[in-house]
Amino acid sequence: MAEAIEAPYSGLSSQRNHLYATSSVVVPNAVVATNDSSIVSKRSVEKFYVSDRADHLLRHFVPKFQRRSPLINRGYWLRMELVKQTVEEFLSSNTDVPKHLINLGCGFDPLPFHYLRRYPGIDFIDVDYPQSIRRKAEIIRNTPELNELLVDPSYSPDSDAVIISSANYTAVGIDLSDLRKFDGILQARCQANDELLFISEVAITYMPVEDADSLIKWAAQFPGAKFALIEQILPAGEKHPFAKTMLSHFRKIKSALQNIGKYPSLTAQVQRFDAYGWSSVVACDFYGAWCNMISSEQKSFVESIEPFDEWEDFVSFGQHYFFLYASSRMPDAKQMSLFTREWTCGSRVTTEDIAKPDLKNLQSSRISTLTAGLEYRKHWQPGFDRRKLGAAAKLCDGVAIYYGGMDAKARSAVTYIFDEAKMKVSRVDTSPQPAPRVCHTLTKVGSRKVLLVGGRGNPKSALADCWLFDGVVWTRVQDLPNGRYRHSATHIFIESEDCVLVFGGRGNGNEVYDTWVLWSESNGWSEVKSVGRSPISRFSASLSWFPSMAAGVLTGGFSREGHIISDVLLVSLNGPGSIKQQRWRPPPGFGSNLLGRAGAQLHPIGDTEALLLGGVLGSHCLPADFPGNVLHLNISNQEIEPLCTILSGKEQDMWPVLMGCDCVWLNNRLHILGGGITAFSMGSFWNLCTGILEIDQLRPAEIISRRIKPQLASSENISLPDVYSAIGTPKPSLVERYILAQNTTEIQSAIRRRVPLLFDNLSFGECTKVWSPEYLKAAFGESREVWYTMHIPRIHIM
Ligand SMILES: C[S@@+](CC[C@H](N)C(=O)[O-])C[C@H]1O[C@@H](n2cnc3c(N)ncnc32)[C@H](O)[C@@H]1O
């Protein structure tokens, strides 16, 4: 390189054997072995999702094919697609400057071999530990299809660095912590203004954090460098069930994620790159990438390959992985498009966002005024634990039914009865009974009956059969017009007859419905027409009816493409056979930003109030104890309030996952049954005990406000600014105006409530006349910004 790169830092660990030093659970061979499983997953994607067999290069590296689950295939497809988009934009950008593509911790990924022929002038460099690169070099050498793509290759398996050297491809076997060596190799190949794209696809997170930081800082010194980073984050802290499962998996395989503790969030990662010299940085979580960087055509293609219905798991995975793109100089076209494109779901953070003031201080002003205790009970009934995607409903006073769902192995056809007084779950054996299923609904009809609607076997078999349970036996009733699962259902009275109103859901052939159907015992199923525009077709939405208001609420759900919808619709019957809906526009603010969720439970808790609980949020992954996982909705005045939940009992670390569960409201308590998620390829989390969690009656927060604080402190390792930036910064609200001395009682009340006030007609002296924009410019200078923050608890001015 013509221009010398600043010598690597004194902290370089080339002399230090870090391999066992940083963590007892990091073993280099185990880190190298992480490639073995990722390459098998990538091969599974290649085989099913890559139509041109000429592009099937991974088959040379994976002699024993293993088909991965649809969830893993989709996650890896997305990861590979993000790398592909980045590489292809870099390679095809129109410049005369030499380009180098450097894959850090490349493992066996044959990425360069897809492009060697198409982009003859590019310098491709693969880097990994020597033992990994030696094995890779051997495969390349013995595979004519790969070897012939190299220009004058020379193989040096005994070299301590460059193991394959050719005019267009270099394979370097070094420890990436040895920056001095790596710097020497790159200096020999690059000129000062060359363009370099560094990629680290789930690789440098296994390095000691100070070494990974040094690498990032060193790479920023190339004036034409870009960095694409894919790895894991902890958007909701390490107590989140997905995070817990993921961290424990990596510890178990002795390759702990070493960087995630210091950089647990998108904000922390963007700040990291910013601090280490990258001039523009943008990062988004994988769920955001799916919704915003993958075209509709690509989504339809992915959907067409294999049946898939692990949506909550996919969103949770997407919220725990991120894509970051940084430029050492000005933002390039890719960055500009990531910065400026309208962003629907998922989180995105840019260098501009981290320059905003720290919103952490706003936390206290935004917490709920309502609090509920959550009690977690263990080990109810052998066989009832580890169960998700079943359905529950109240049968009669103090008694509920739970039917179906799945455990770790199979879908279930077992009926359980929950008796609240005895706090006991018992199995009921009935014959006949519905076939095993998941994603169905149970709705109470009449004094002691429950209607089961639809559901599915595998995602290709949407079920149309419906059954009535009377507490003792199941009786098959009229079939749905079409099979549906992940639909929403609610009880409704029409002309004094018990009916069940159903909206949306998925059918066979990737169908997603936007239709309403109504069931009554006497008439069976009939279609209910929408007056005006139907709600957007969706599945896993929440629906509840409020008889005293003669109206229902439909909210959230997944769109056909898997985007989480955030509308709230107030629906009412418009004469027999038709329904009209009206968009509810909750006032902007914290609560309404937490509305967009799928797979959530909406439960009336009074004539006009409801709780919206759990599910996956489109905006962010919330920590279990964060106010807002449960929302309190007041339907009559259209208000939304996040609810603080406080885990009572000893199991302070055992927050349940509020996904795949169902709830019943019995005696002023919400009982949560079942629930669990699959944490991608890293294991499953169940609401062990699948006992019952109960939310007590709502209590005003003041009574227990002191107990709220420690709960919030426990999630300090998640970045609240991250949460706020994803769910929307605080919206301005109208400040009350007062004329001094006329409203003393109201002023006292405002002081007690700690809200800001505006006083009209007060004299501020000369400043109101003298401080013109011209005066201020002259006094402070044109570019000076002044921030004023008042450090009075619960009042913040920005
Ligand atoms: C999970 S694999 C990912 C491989 C590849 N990037 C992919 O996505 O298929 C992680 C890779 O990073 C490599 N790696 C981790 N730390 C490294 C280090 N300090 N030096 C060189 N390679 C490293 C491992 O050897 C392994 O091949």
The ligand as an ORCA input file, in Angstrom:
! r2SCAN-3c Opt
* xyz 0 1
  C     -20.070    -19.457     12.511
  S     -18.677    -19.639     11.496
  C     -19.182    -18.635     10.140
  C     -18.456    -18.978      8.881
  C     -18.896    -18.156      7.689
  N     -18.642    -16.756      7.903
  C     -20.331    -18.414      7.369
  O     -21.161    -17.525      7.635
  O     -20.656    -19.460      6.847
  C     -17.460    -18.614     12.317
  C     -16.118    -18.636     11.650
  O     -15.311    -17.594     12.203
  C     -13.994    -18.094     12.311
  N     -13.258    -17.330     13.328
  C     -13.676    -16.983     14.552
  N     -12.696    -16.347     15.219
  C     -11.634    -16.270     14.384
  C     -10.354    -15.724     14.498
  N      -9.943    -15.142     15.625
  N      -9.526    -15.828     13.449
  C      -9.920    -16.432     12.310
  N     -11.146    -16.967     12.149
  C     -11.989    -16.892     13.169
  C     -14.221    -19.538     12.731
  O     -13.085    -20.334     12.512
  C     -15.389    -19.930     11.859
  O     -14.976    -20.434     10.615
*
